[in-house]
Amino acid sequence: MLPAPFTSEFLNRLEVLRLRTRKETLGNRPGAYSSPRRGTSLEFADYRKYSPGDDLRYVDWGIFARTDRLYAKLFHEEVELFAYVFVDSSASMAFPSTREKFIPAGNLALALSYVVLANHDHVRLQALGEHNAASPFLRGRSRIADLIRFVRALDPAGATDLAASLGDHLRRIRRPGKAILISDFLVPPVSYQRGLNLLRAFNLDIAAIQVLSAPEIAPPLTGDLTVIDSESGEEIKVHWNEATRRSYRERLDRHNRELKSYCHQSGIHYSMYRTDEDLTDYVLKTLPAMRLFR
Amino acid sequence: MEFLNPAALYSLLLLPLLLIAYLIRRRPRAVVFSSLLLMREFAARVSGRRSGVPPIFFLHLIILSLLLLSLGEPSLTSQTMNVALVLDNSASMQAAEDGRTRFQAAVEEAGKFLRALPAGARVDVYLFAPRLARIGEAALAAAAALNLIYRQKPIDVGEAAVDHGAELSRLARDRGYEQLYFVTDHPATGQSRTVRVVTVGHRQNNLAVGSFQLNRAAFNSSQLDARVEVRSFSAREGTFRLNLKAAGKVVSTRAYTIAPGKSIAADFEALPSYPFYEAEIAADDGLALDNRRFAVPPPSGELKILAVSPRPEALVSLRAIPGVELQIVSPEAYGKGNFPPHALEIFHYATPAALPDSPALFILPPAENPLVRVAASSTRPIVTGWRDPHPLTRYVNFALFRPVYARPLKLGRSGVPVIETSNGALAVASEQANARYLALGFDPLPFLGRQNLPMSIFTLNSLDWLSAAASRAMTTGAALGERLRAAETLLTSAGETIDPRSNPAALYQGIYRIEGAAAQYIAVNFDNVAESDLLTPAPIQLRDDVGAAAKGSVAALLWRYVLAFALVLLLLEWFLHPLPTWRRNQEAP
């Protein structure tokens, strides 16, 4: 059974979307994404001198008329896409509860995966957490059920180490494609930069989606508190008042700005998803606006 | 400064709870957050914070102290502080609870109140029954008032059916009492600034002898029939033994079971003749007082009748009735003469100027009689109805009764129609001041015996009903002196002599003895359903008595200012210490 946001109308609207990638892919089968290889698509790539055996249909007769030399036209090859959706499944994704953060993040991953599946491209869901679980490459919209089972089986736990987790997954990646990283990015900049740099090194077209719950943006805290880190168990004593609240918000904004700036400089799509926001609106309005789809 | 409610000062012991609440509140709560990445900077700040309670704690402490102090009702000591203490001494205060009566508990409560009064206070002590009246001297010192209330005891009289709350408020207002303290077994509803009600006692099951009637087995018979009605004011089924005593000896006893809220009647027949009787139920219930009821048999032997008539020949036939001793006089002679007392007076086509003290039968009275109004005469009126059952209509069917001459009667100030026609009543019965009166709009005489059986039976019923009024029964609270004639003295059941000139009220139930030409008895019974019902006592409705406690109230009611000051501080606290941030965030749109 599909999760609640996945109404038939939402699915229909997802099916008309197609992921946009700014890099060429190396698929085997024909598809809708350009490949560095020459092929039979309608998109012109180059000329080369005619050699016996070439199909006379590709000879550019206009050039022959002007120069009396035979040249054959070359076209780009269009192949299928390989999409890698990474979902942060560390313990911080379960704050304030799984229902309020991790499940919305999983639903977002499923929605993006369904866009890929509906276009008969390949998608693989990969969890970044304690176990680094990964689904197989799936193709065809009917395989969304497998992905739902995979997401439901995930239990957010452990600490976030983007670089280590991504490195573990990237060892198994053989083809370039589209990488979508869904995380709260509540880690030091050095940590997420190392992780994103790893993805860049694998020649992937990257989109980073930051997922934050409402209590993380405006913590409902007051008075003297012992705040415990959900991942490391570290404790600090805080007196939460108006000034603290203001300062926290400033620091969060600064952190997000740094993340966004780094993504912009690195050619990475960036967007923030508030889990109390409507998923349908986010996928169908916000993500197209950042040109994640074409 | 004094405290009118010093017991409330114990609430000051709650103050340490405020400190505990602060310490608990200040103990850091442990909360799990997704990441401490953005919070580490704040940890340094908290370490530099001063430990201990914040300054706002002291403001809270002052506010709470003032609020608790105001509960104690502080008042400035006033030399002219007037206080009224009203003790409920009605019959229900005799109910026994926890080894003592409610009245004893009330006296103890009143004692606590008196001991807590400031030295300059002056106390007026009131008793509630038979009517609200002051006892002892006015403006007593607390110690003297204490001494006075310990000498009081409850009486066998119920409370008057008045609005007690309004009565107490009026008393406080009229006498200018700053505080009126009423100790009773009634609960109180509402609020009053002056009147304070302290309720003693709790709900109890109770059984009561509702009525005890003695009747002659037949007119002028020496044998008696008795009917005892027992009412249940209990929430559960009860069993009891009903003893019928004659002159202190048990003559009959029976056991009964009674359902909650119901009543049962027990009939005893052919009782031997005694001067007085007592019906007593032996039951374990709340109020022992209403477990006994007394009765004196109606007079036997000769029924002395004084007949006043311009047509004496019709009355002569009454002499045919056994036991009737008849004296007939003309209306003119009645107006002039001074006749000895008779058990019954018959006014035949005649009327006295005022209602006589003894029972009286008015037969076709003239228009200017003191009992009823007389309508126009009619012939052969059709009887449309008659009261049944009623001692007057016993054994008689009036359906075919159509007197040749009748003057229908209209009701006067009191009375109930017994036989009715479309034009008015043919018979009106009235009971006033322990005497019965019967007015007839037709003439049942002469007494023809078997020749006119229905009218003969009605005449006998009338004589029986009227003579039964002389059975000398009364309820507690009624004036005793009205029953006495000159040269008669009255002895209570305890043997105390009552001075008839002071016309005292009967405060205790029992058999009272009249010492005169011949010894006579009066049965005085406690009869008040509201007092017997210990399950649902009527609440006293208190009202906010504006204008009460005029004198000295400014000085006495200091607690108002304390409370107002506390509220001002509370307002200040609200400005200094607004809503917590997270709550404000929640309330924000």
Interface residues (C-beta under 8 A of the other chain):
Chain A: S92 M93 F95 P96 K101 D184 L186 V187 P188 S213 E216 A218 P219 P220 L221 T222 G223 D224 L225 T226 V227 I228 D229 S230 E231 S232 E234 E235 I236 K237 V238 H239 W240 N241 E242 T244 R245 S247 Y248 R251 L252 H255
Chain B: R25 R26 R27 P28 R29 A30 V31 V32 F33 S34 S35 L36 L37 L38 M39 R40 E41 F42 A43 R45 V46 S47 R49 P580 T581 W582 R583 N585 Q586
